[in-house]
Amino acid sequence: MGKTGKKLHMVSRVLPGSIAEELEITTGDRLISINGNEMEDIFDYQFLTQDEYIEVLIEKPDGEQWLLEVDKDADEDLGIEFENGLMDEYRHCCNKCVFCFIDQMPPGMRETLYFKDDDSRLSFLQGNYVTLTNMSESDIERICKYHLSPINISFQTMNPELRCKMLNNRFAGEALKKVDILKEAGICMNGQIVLCKGLNDGAELEFSIREMMKYIPNLESVSVVPVGLTRFREGLYPLEPFEKEDAIRVIQTIEKYQKECYEKYGIHFIHASDEWYLLAEMELPEEERYDGYLQLENGVGMLRLLKNEFEAALKERKRKDKMRGSQLKGEISLATGLLAYSTILPMAEQIMEAYPGVRIHVYPITNYFFGERITVSGLLTGQDLMQQLTGKNLGSTLLLPENVLRSGEDVFLDDIRLGELENALQVPVNIVKSSGYDFVETILSNCELKE
């Protein structure tokens, strides 16, 4: 049979032992419909495959169509993976935000780094933040119908006129009304404010916090993060970096509303990212104030969690080594961004104090590629690491945080591969996962065990 004109979804993998394998669905087949319904994306597929009896229309590579009747348990998966995990094209952002990091990227990098997504489906699947400006009435209806939760929203401000200005989109203020629809449908949300000096800080920040508090408990948390400014800002909106005094004021505002929210709702709700505390040279909040670390991906509580996990892991490791009568000996090195250096260095010192035979060199890496105002380790490049670590005492192994590499690959942001860095520095490079437990174990496992 010929093509139907409907949207077809290519099968990339059939899981062994699955219903799909039993039905002789294979890689290269195309899914046409389920129960006669065409699918827009993965959410339609998941919704339509929940029933115990379904009819699946498949098109084979030669154009032949198979109508398959399936009896299964409710919610049992068919065992199909698709060429595009979303089963649809990703939606491009239609805003021109004054703080957009992608607009501050240098030319000549790989194409995927310049793609701006603003897709509510990725918010549910991957935790991305969306502005709501790209969501149609149909999109909102589908979120409510399938009860997709949580949805992560880039608020920036609750002032409609200011939001239009910051997002460079005349519909950006009106888009805030979609939050009311999501609330009425019982959708859980998390929020983000990228704070820009002289725009949405000060009185505007206080106004936004008060307005967002009206959406508690559906709006579970809101993070406030400082705008990231690279050296590639020619022709862009003139934004200024925050200084120590600014950070102190931001923290004071947030902690004032945290206290109010906790007294009224039992949650702290509004959270300052770790960068504010480091810039202000203030102690990080205690663990209880992070409400279960709802905003870790935005750098909220990441360092507190790391420190707490590290202390517990080091204590446990010392207890085990004492029982075994083991000693460790070795010399290794760590490299990190400027932001985390003041946290990582004392941790390394604690390990060396506990294990006198272990020597750890900690090197802070300045981000010359994007500009010195960028201090997070996740934006370090291979060339900055290579240039600044050449000639340094790196010991037997160099350890790097996992967020310096593209997810699941051995490539830095500037396309330098891990092997190239190893060859240039003439030392093996190991990756440390983000937890404090991994920090302790990776360091000590790279040191020679001496009975």
C-alpha angles and dihedrals in degrees: 000000000000131000117296097213089239125124109275125205118209117226110227099177140009115207116236114256092013130134089252092057091050089052090052094243106159142187109286095034117123126224111225105174148335118223087349092302121126114222125229096189147335093296092061089048093051092046095047095048095056096089124093092234121040137160115223122197112205129182116211121216091260091057096257113139125218123198105204124195112211128196111187145138117288111272091008110147121236092222098240127141120193133221088242111040091209091047088223142062116281114251118242121226113256095197131092099210116195089226099043110144094202090060086058095057119116119245123260100044125126115293097243091064090065096053113111112202124196100170121145090204091061088051089063097037102040107012095252118160119240131198096215090231091105095052120103125203087260091054091053091048092052092049090052093042094051092034093229106193141215106025115189115217131197099216100166089175140358091218103102096206093047091047090055089053096046094046094037088227123119090210095052095095093048089051090069088075088072088071088066091054091050091049093051089051091053095246115161115230141186123200141210135199119195099204117219120191112249094008117065101001130092113024091000091058091051091049091051093049092051092049094047091049087069089070096058126150094025089049098059102181144355126204125205113207129176118247113261112232121196127188090254100083103117110144093009130116109291104252124173127214121249118250131208094271091051091051092051091053092048091051092047090053094047095046090050091057093040088061092048093047093048092051092048104034108014093244131091091223101177117068136186116220118243091256092071093057093047092047091048090045089232130142115266116252119264117264095257092064093064094068093225096322097281092165103045093127089060092054094259110145095349094126094043091052091046092052094047093048091045094053092048092046095048092049092051094045092050090051092052094045091049091053091049093045088231128156129197128217130178148103122240139154139227129204123196143157121276091253096063097034095093089054099041097048096060090047091054089048091053091054092050090049091051093044110034091185092062121087119192125186114200117198124191111214120214113217102233091158097065097017136276093273089069104084106161119110092226090072098049115122132216092243094055090049091047095049098043098042098045109112094014124125101258099168119211096321140020116218122205131183113256094239092071089075131068108261111279094357140087096236129112123217091266091053094253108142126228091244091056090054091049091051093048094048095035092225134102114257121213127189122233118210118228102259126094089235091058090046092058097040096045093051095046095041088058091058123086113259111229117195 
